[in-house]
Amino acid sequence: MLEYRNVHKSFDTEAGSLVVIKDFTASIREGEFVVLLGPSGCGKSTLLRITAGLEPPSRGEVLIDGRAPDLHGRHRLGFVFQEPALMPWRDLVSNVTLGLEIRRIAKAERNRQAVEILRLLGLQGFEKYYPHQVSGGMKHRVAIARAYIVDPIILLMDEPFVALDAQTRESLQRDLQDLWQRRKKTVIFVTHNLEEAILLGTRIVVLGKRPATVQMDYEVRLAMPRDPVSREFVDLRHELRGMLA
């Protein structure tokens, strides 16, 4: 479904050419939850932008169902970034339905879908609240709902929980996992946290220090939902940490 073929990306700087991605090659199947795991600054976010067609590769290609990414035509992608970026003048429902409005879906139908997905994310009863009236964790749930509601073929998530406290982060991880199990969207999730990668991913692609190259491609076979204090989880974390050392 999604293919990276020898993707290379460099930027011209005053100090010369800065290579951030080098010969990245991978194939991602429909419905996989793929975690890109690597240190900060290794090129993970740039790879997401290239995936979306927001940034061209210097060479190589990205193909979605055999074609180059096309945000304005055949390819509907969802984005969740580190900041929720909600519109403060819209209530939670109308923040979630923005993409459906652009597609000119009838108001009653888009509101129905928004209420349903907010319920799945634990926000039942908060539909008419505004962003300033809810917590940071709730805002991130709205951002996830806004991305999911457009029925994306691929959901791109760039360290969406990195700025949250541990308790809120764990809660959101569980909610995201539950939603993915219900709707099985193809997800590419960026993180530099090994435990988060094991908790969420069906597959972990480990990138080395800049320039990003594949160091390891690991299929996670633990049953969901995953318990980070279970014997199997701890053993896998220890195994992977040893491989990354």
NORZI-V328240 format. One record per helix or strand. SS is the DSSP state (h for helix, s for strand). FROM is the first residue (numbers start at 0). TO is the last residue. If there is no record, write none. Layout:
SS|FROM|TO, SS|FROM|TO
//
This chain:
s|1|12, s|15|27, s|32|36, h|43|51, s|58|63, s|66|66, s|76|79, s|90|90, h|91|95, h|97|101, h|106|119, s|129|129, h|130|132, h|135|147, s|153|157, h|165|182, s|185|190, h|193|199, s|202|206, s|211|211, s|213|218, h|230|243
//
